[in-house]
Amino acid sequence: MSDRLQRFVLRNAPVRGELVSLDLSWSEVVIRHALPPSVRNQLGELAAAGLLLAATLKFEGKLILQIHGKGPVSLYVVECDASGRFRATVKLRADTPVPDDATLDQLVNADGDGRFVVTLDPGPGAGQTYQGIVPFDGGTIAKALEHYMARSEQLPTRLWLAADEHRATGLLLQRLPDHGGKAGRGEGAAIDEDGWDRMNHLADTVSAEELLTLPANEVLRRLFWQETLEGREDRACRFECSCNRTKVGAMLKMLGRAEIDEVLAEQSRVTVHCDFCNQAYEFDAVDCAELFATDHPDLRPPGSEALN
């Protein structure tokens, strides 16, 4: 089953897990961006990690993962929510060669100047936006986020990620507090004290090839066939961009009439491409005149702040 995120808990143990597999939705991203394999695969791992972490959120807002670098890649952005919607983009530096086997550090952190930022945006009127910095510990997206979760959330978390041109996938295990709820615990049953270590040991045997080639249910069966997984929940994941012509028009209005008139004088129309979905929005002189003739709310397309 493709483009799904499965959630589960280990019976009688404070351990929860998630497995995400993106196929058609990942292809939606791949076909919109001509990327070197190493850059593409890191983006796929970031998308899978974002969806796994977003599924643990207790609000309906967005999780945004950004990696700013001074190497061949200047910016990675993945934006997703707990319902399984996501979008992703990359900005490359022009005329900078990218090895097909480049590591994350080589792409964004070769000089130690890379920044990995996690933003939790609960949405308008739903609370304060939180932003945290992820140290580049471990040299991979999985290790960096594991260390971040341990420090910021005090929840031991493990991630196994893989991506290629066809699929982006990931497995998450999280150690919950012993006193937190009854999920995965039968009434009157003793806590399985070894559950966390045992599940980690089993998950460490999974290979990137298995994650990329096997159906999600088969991955779980092979890894945890001796374990009792409960609370199985399955949700769809999909690529979805939130850009539209109204939002782009509002952004153009924010630039001001003088600046828009300059572009029109040079090019006869204003063209804006969405960095996430590559959709082009064209505004001719008549369209621009209509923008400034009516009152539009000053809105910016979600994610545009990250791309400036």
C-alpha positions as CSV (number, residue, x, y, z in Angstrom):
1,M,0.0,0.0,0.0
2,S,1.6,3.3,-1.1
3,D,1.5,6.8,0.0
4,R,0.4,5.8,3.5
5,L,1.5,6.4,7.1
6,Q,0.9,3.6,9.5
7,R,1.0,4.1,13.3
8,F,1.2,1.4,16.0
9,V,2.1,0.7,19.6
10,L,3.9,-2.2,21.1
11,R,1.6,-4.2,23.4
12,N,2.4,-3.7,27.1
13,A,5.3,-1.3,26.4
14,P,5.6,2.5,26.2
15,V,6.8,2.3,22.6
16,R,5.0,3.7,19.6
17,G,6.0,3.5,16.0
18,E,5.2,4.9,12.5
19,L,6.1,3.8,9.0
20,V,5.6,6.1,6.1
21,S,5.9,5.1,2.4
22,L,5.6,7.7,-0.4
23,D,5.4,6.6,-4.0
24,L,3.0,8.6,-6.3
25,S,3.2,11.6,-4.0
26,W,7.0,11.5,-4.0
27,S,6.9,11.3,-7.8
28,E,4.9,14.5,-7.7
29,V,7.9,16.2,-6.1
30,V,10.6,14.5,-8.3
31,I,9.0,15.4,-11.6
32,R,8.8,19.1,-10.6
33,H,12.5,19.4,-9.7
34,A,15.4,18.3,-11.9
35,L,17.8,17.4,-9.0
36,P,21.1,15.5,-8.8
37,P,20.5,12.1,-7.1
38,S,22.2,12.9,-3.9
39,V,20.2,16.1,-3.5
40,R,17.0,14.4,-4.4
41,N,17.5,11.5,-2.0
42,Q,18.2,13.9,0.9
43,L,15.0,15.8,0.1
44,G,13.1,12.5,0.1
45,E,14.5,11.5,3.5
46,L,13.6,15.0,4.8
47,A,10.0,14.6,3.5
48,A,9.6,11.2,5.1
49,A,11.0,12.5,8.4
50,G,8.7,15.5,8.3
51,L,5.6,13.4,7.9
52,L,6.7,11.0,10.7
53,L,7.3,13.8,13.1
54,A,4.1,15.7,12.1
55,A,2.0,12.6,12.8
56,T,3.1,12.9,16.5
57,L,1.9,16.5,16.8
58,K,-1.0,17.3,19.1
59,F,-2.3,20.2,17.1
60,E,-3.6,20.8,13.6
61,G,-0.9,23.1,12.4
62,K,2.2,22.7,10.3
63,L,5.7,21.3,10.8
64,I,8.4,23.0,8.7
65,L,11.9,21.5,8.3
66,Q,14.5,23.8,6.8
67,I,18.2,23.2,6.1
68,H,20.2,26.3,5.1
69,G,23.6,25.6,3.7
70,K,26.6,27.3,2.0
71,G,27.5,24.3,-0.1
72,P,25.9,23.2,-3.4
73,V,22.5,23.3,-1.7
74,S,21.5,26.7,-0.3
75,L,18.1,25.5,1.1
76,Y,15.9,22.5,1.7
77,V,12.3,23.1,2.8
78,V,9.7,20.5,3.7
79,E,6.3,21.6,5.0
80,C,3.8,19.0,6.2
81,D,0.9,18.6,8.6
82,A,-0.6,15.8,10.8
83,S,-3.2,14.9,8.1
84,G,-0.5,13.7,5.7
85,R,-0.3,16.7,3.4
86,F,3.2,17.8,2.4
87,R,5.2,19.8,-0.1
88,A,9.0,20.1,-0.6
89,T,11.6,22.1,-2.5
90,V,15.3,22.7,-2.9
91,K,17.4,25.7,-4.0
92,L,20.7,24.9,-5.6
93,R,23.6,27.2,-6.1
94,A,24.3,27.9,-9.8
95,D,27.5,26.5,-11.3
96,T,28.3,24.4,-8.3
97,P,29.0,20.7,-9.1
98,V,27.2,18.1,-7.0
99,P,28.7,14.6,-6.7
100,D,26.1,11.8,-7.1
101,D,27.2,10.3,-3.8
102,A,27.5,13.6,-1.8
103,T,26.7,13.3,1.9
104,L,24.4,15.7,3.8
105,D,27.5,17.5,5.2
106,Q,29.0,17.9,1.8
107,L,25.8,19.4,0.5
108,V,25.0,21.9,3.2
109,N,27.5,21.7,6.1
110,A,31.0,21.3,4.7
111,D,32.3,24.3,6.6
112,G,30.2,23.8,9.7
113,D,28.0,26.8,8.7
114,G,24.8,24.8,7.9
115,R,21.6,25.5,9.9
116,F,18.9,22.9,10.4
117,V,15.7,24.5,11.7
118,V,12.4,23.0,12.9
119,T,9.4,25.2,13.0
120,L,6.0,24.3,14.6
121,D,3.3,26.6,13.3
122,P,-0.1,25.9,15.1
123,G,-1.9,28.3,12.7
124,P,-3.6,31.7,13.0
125,G,-4.9,32.3,16.4
126,A,-4.0,28.8,17.7
127,G,-0.9,29.7,19.7
128,Q,2.7,30.8,19.4
129,T,5.0,29.5,16.7
130,Y,7.9,27.5,18.0
131,Q,11.3,27.3,16.3
132,G,14.2,25.2,17.2
133,I,17.8,24.7,15.9
134,V,18.9,21.1,15.1
135,P,22.6,20.5,15.6
136,F,24.2,18.6,12.7
137,D,25.2,15.7,14.9
138,G,25.7,12.3,13.2
139,G,26.0,13.5,9.6
140,T,22.5,12.3,8.5
141,I,19.0,13.7,8.7
142,A,17.9,10.8,10.9
143,K,20.7,11.2,13.4
144,A,20.3,15.0,13.6
145,L,16.6,14.7,14.3
146,E,17.1,11.9,16.8
147,H,19.5,14.2,18.8
148,Y,17.1,17.1,18.5
149,M,14.1,15.1,19.8
150,A,16.1,13.7,22.7
151,R,17.2,17.3,23.7
152,S,14.1,19.3,23.0
153,E,11.2,16.8,23.6
154,Q,13.0,14.5,26.1
155,L,11.6,11.6,24.1
156,P,14.1,9.0,22.9
157,T,13.4,8.7,19.2
158,R,14.9,6.6,16.4
159,L,14.6,7.2,12.7
160,W,15.4,5.0,9.7
161,L,15.1,6.9,6.4
162,A,15.7,6.1,2.7
163,A,14.8,7.6,-0.7
164,D,15.5,7.2,-4.4
165,E,13.8,8.4,-7.6
166,H,10.8,6.2,-7.0
167,R,10.1,6.2,-3.2
168,A,10.7,8.0,0.0
169,T,10.2,6.1,3.2
170,G,10.9,6.1,6.8
171,L,10.4,4.3,10.1
172,L,10.1,6.0,13.5
173,L,10.2,4.5,17.0
174,Q,9.6,6.6,20.1
175,R,10.0,5.7,23.8
176,L,7.0,7.1,25.7
177,P,6.9,7.9,29.4
178,D,6.0,4.8,31.5
179,H,3.3,6.7,33.2
180,G,1.8,8.2,30.0
181,G,-1.7,6.6,29.3
182,K,-2.6,3.0,28.6
183,A,-1.7,2.8,24.9
184,G,-0.4,-0.6,24.1
185,R,-1.0,-1.9,27.6
186,G,-3.5,-4.5,28.5
187,E,-5.5,-3.9,31.6
188,G,-3.5,-5.1,34.6
189,A,-0.6,-6.1,32.5
190,A,3.0,-5.5,33.6
191,I,5.1,-3.1,31.6
192,D,7.4,-4.7,29.0
193,E,10.7,-3.2,30.3
194,D,12.7,-4.6,27.4
195,G,10.3,-3.5,24.7
196,W,12.2,-0.3,23.7
197,D,15.7,-1.9,23.4
198,R,14.2,-5.0,21.7
199,M,12.3,-2.9,19.1
200,N,15.5,-0.8,18.4
201,H,17.6,-3.9,17.9
202,L,15.1,-5.4,15.5
203,A,14.7,-2.1,13.5
204,D,18.4,-1.7,13.2
205,T,18.4,-4.8,11.0
206,V,16.3,-3.1,8.2
207,S,18.2,-2.1,5.1
208,A,17.7,0.9,2.8
209,E,17.0,-1.6,0.0
210,E,14.2,-3.2,2.0
211,L,12.6,0.1,2.9
212,L,12.7,1.1,-0.8
213,T,11.5,-2.1,-2.4
214,L,9.1,-3.9,0.1
215,P,5.5,-3.0,0.8
216,A,5.1,-1.2,4.1
217,N,3.2,-4.1,5.7
218,E,5.9,-6.5,4.6
219,V,8.6,-4.3,6.3
220,L,6.6,-4.4,9.6
221,R,6.1,-8.1,9.3
222,R,9.7,-8.9,8.6
223,L,11.0,-6.7,11.4
224,F,8.4,-7.3,14.2
225,W,6.8,-10.7,13.4
226,Q,7.4,-11.9,16.9
227,E,6.0,-8.7,18.5
228,T,2.3,-7.8,19.1
229,L,1.6,-4.4,17.5
230,E,-1.6,-2.8,18.5
231,G,-3.5,0.4,17.8
232,R,-2.8,0.1,14.1
233,E,-3.9,3.3,12.3
234,D,-3.5,4.0,8.6
235,R,-3.7,7.4,7.0
236,A,-3.1,8.7,3.5
237,C,-0.2,11.0,2.5
238,R,-0.3,13.3,-0.5
239,F,1.6,16.1,-2.1
240,E,-0.4,19.3,-2.0
241,C,0.8,22.8,-2.6
242,S,-1.1,25.7,-1.0
243,C,-0.3,28.3,-3.6
244,N,-3.0,29.9,-5.7
245,R,-3.5,32.9,-7.9
246,T,-5.2,35.0,-5.1
247,K,-2.3,34.5,-2.7
248,V,0.3,35.3,-5.4
249,G,-1.7,38.5,-6.4
250,A,-1.7,39.5,-2.7
251,M,2.1,39.1,-2.6
252,L,2.5,41.2,-5.7
253,K,0.4,43.9,-4.2
254,M,2.8,43.9,-1.1
255,L,5.7,44.7,-3.5
256,G,3.9,48.0,-4.4
257,R,2.6,49.6,-7.6
258,A,5.9,51.2,-8.5
259,E,7.9,48.0,-8.5
260,I,5.2,46.1,-10.4
261,D,5.1,48.9,-13.1
262,E,8.8,48.6,-13.6
263,V,8.5,44.9,-14.3
264,L,5.6,45.5,-16.7
265,A,7.6,48.1,-18.5
266,E,10.5,45.7,-19.0
267,Q,8.6,42.4,-19.7
268,S,5.0,43.4,-20.4
269,R,3.8,40.9,-17.8
270,V,4.8,39.6,-14.3
271,T,5.4,35.9,-14.0
272,V,5.8,34.2,-10.6
273,H,6.8,30.5,-10.2
274,C,6.0,28.6,-7.1
275,D,9.2,27.0,-5.8
276,F,7.2,24.0,-4.4
277,C,5.1,23.0,-7.3
278,N,6.6,24.9,-10.2
279,Q,3.2,26.4,-11.1
280,A,3.6,29.6,-13.1
281,Y,1.2,32.6,-12.4
282,E,1.1,35.3,-15.1
283,F,-0.2,38.8,-14.6
284,D,-0.5,41.2,-17.5
285,A,-1.0,45.0,-17.3
286,V,-4.8,44.6,-16.9
287,D,-4.4,42.0,-14.2
288,C,-2.0,44.2,-12.3
289,A,-4.3,47.2,-12.6
290,E,-7.1,45.1,-11.1
291,L,-4.9,44.1,-8.2
292,F,-4.3,47.7,-7.2
293,A,-7.8,48.9,-8.0
294,T,-9.4,46.7,-5.3
295,D,-8.5,46.0,-1.7
296,H,-6.9,42.6,-1.1
297,P,-5.7,41.3,2.3
298,D,-1.9,41.4,2.6
299,L,-1.2,37.7,2.6
300,R,2.0,35.9,1.7
301,P,2.0,32.4,0.3
302,P,2.7,29.9,3.1
303,G,6.4,29.1,3.1
304,S,7.4,32.2,1.1
305,E,9.2,33.6,4.2
306,A,11.5,30.5,4.1
307,L,12.3,31.0,0.5
308,N,13.4,34.6,0.6
